[in-house]
């Protein structure tokens, strides 16, 4: 009876009982018939048959007992046997368990992160009904752009599939009245956000729709964190007045402890501390003003009861088509349809995007590590059972079925995997803490991390899978062998160890894949880090100021910034100071430009796109961007003079290949700008080393209330935050100065996730390298031990140590090289997976792979040499020959 | 295998059943009892309450295998066949039985 039908029998005892009954009834009928044939009265015959049958019930119970008891008894005895064997080989068993536990632990840890970020539902009521709204421009290949406010309002008025619709964006607010002006990271939200997410206030009230109307801006809702940190969890905080951006606001409520919407996937990279109502000014809600194409809000909507996501998608398609037709000036460019579409994306998918590929990639990597651990442990069991060949043969000849032997291996593997699983889980708890502590950026999903039922189920599943793999490997080996005296011959010559070598090759191949992937990733990150960005971040400190507030009318903001810059430049230790929006390397928004004098059709068909930055005159000095031609901005480039621009080399050469760009005019928005200077190219975004077209305009001519400040300090001199704040406050005592940091941190920051993944992958690759080296080692050590006698004979007749090394390790070495080749071939395929998982990793570098292969060969050679050398040292030829 | 009396008796029943099946034909339980009674001239009578649990235990141990089939008089019955492991078991049991009877014989003769 197969294990499966036996297992099934335990549960379908009714059907089993019926089978027993059928068998007994048959017996009863046969007996009755026989008695009648012999001339008995039918009634007597039946009575006699019954008597002879004994109690049918007893027979039936006996049959069941026989089935179940024999199975359980043999299971228990096999288990005892297995544990006994493992205990006899304590050291090796411990090694096997440790190997498995490392593999299982790494998997459980990665899965804990994956579970928290990808699998657990978001902490909102009926969160699977929440969606995010996105815009698509199929002709511009722009996907999942945030919708504009007018679009959202149109959808709100027309949809029949979406219930609540809410949106928000984030702002820096300046809070004064405390020890010093501080910045509060704040979300501006529609009142509908809280009911959409199903959150109730912990204190006071949340917003009502009227709060979103113009002029109702002066109310705030605090997060639990800010309330505890800044207000000492004072329950009477509701009604208190705060001075934000210089104006009085009233606290109306406090949110519950675990509420947040600050997910990186929702364009929020910091913890939101405070909520204010989004003021629906005409400028935002109409399609007439400057914000018409500004896409800065994140939309969250709840599906109406009964509506599906597909219905919502087609609903939004219809609405988007209507919007596109109603506003051709926005959605048709130069008479061409831009393919405007709107769609919904599950909110959870939106929140977890970006993390999905990296997490599945890492899980794949640790599964490979576990595979190596399993193969290693399988090797261990095989080595142990080959030593037991005679025992196995004896058991087989004594009537132990193949199935029974198979079960023996599985049981031993299960004991190892169970111990490995428990230990692995303990390791995972620790590992998860380390990984979370090191994870870059803000991830609210990880605040409530736990090893929950899903993680436990996953760990149990991979432990069982490990047990199956570990148990099947040696069982396969034995199922092909016929249990004959050939065993003895095989043992003595060391031939027929193909199974072991296949294991070695597989381990090597998998380890090489991991090693090479890690190498590829590290190389990619290093390349992005060390490439010349076109500017210098050394000795540059950057900072933000916000809430110029009532002064933010033009052109006073420019003047205020110029005074900040002058004051900072006058501080001792500062070489130069500048203001900029945005800072270099921080994804400047693109601006389309036209060229004066170019033919009209060319101007419309070839739209030129360039990065657009607003900077103060000393910007190029602070960032050491070289001037190639012409001049930089001066303080005399003021609004009533000629509007000027500086362009990058690439733009100048690409647009005017045969003449100088100086003095030429380009059209950006409503203005014609005269090019006065050409500067070196800079890298615009962290993950793309390409340097492109760039236009700079002067902040003295282009109004901008929100700017960053940057200072270049004298080399070797560090400047304190206090000195910086003092300089700012000398100009404007209410100013909040924040995010003071070295520019270098901003440059390396965006690569933090890459570095994190690279670090984890390197750790796993190192583990794989170690494990596979142990695999190679045990294979060779085993062969050497088996052939001790042969080695002794060869030494006795004059063989050299290197001959012995070749003899014992030659085959293993060949298989290792084979595995290496297979691994490298697989890496070529895996390279594209790495590239897909981690943006910015591009090259597939053969020299890197060659270096990795070489490292691996050295490690494998050492692993092979050690056991042979140990054997040679231990052998006394004469003594060895006397054995047996 | 234990050494108590029950095991001894059980072993004897196993021996008889395996020997009957060792002719190579597959038989149902009733046929096995008939055959034992017939050969032993009704000296040995096998109770169904003992036979069927024994058959199932032996099936579980891999000495016999069973399958549902149709009997001579067209009824559904479970048929038992001896396996290779069962034959080895039979050899062991026979040897054991032979040494046991020989030993008992010697005791009876010489005591």
Interface residues (C-beta under 8 A of the other chain):
Chain A: X1 X19 X20 X22 X23 X24 X26 X27 X29 X30 X31 X33 X34 X52 X53 X54 X55 X58 X59 X62 X63 X65 X66 X67 X69 X70 X71 X397 X398 X399 X401 X403 X404
Chain B: X28 X29 X30 X34 X45 X47 X48 X49 X50 X52 X53 X54 X56 X57 X59 X60 X61 X62 X63 X71 X73 X75 X76 X77 X78 X85 X88 X89
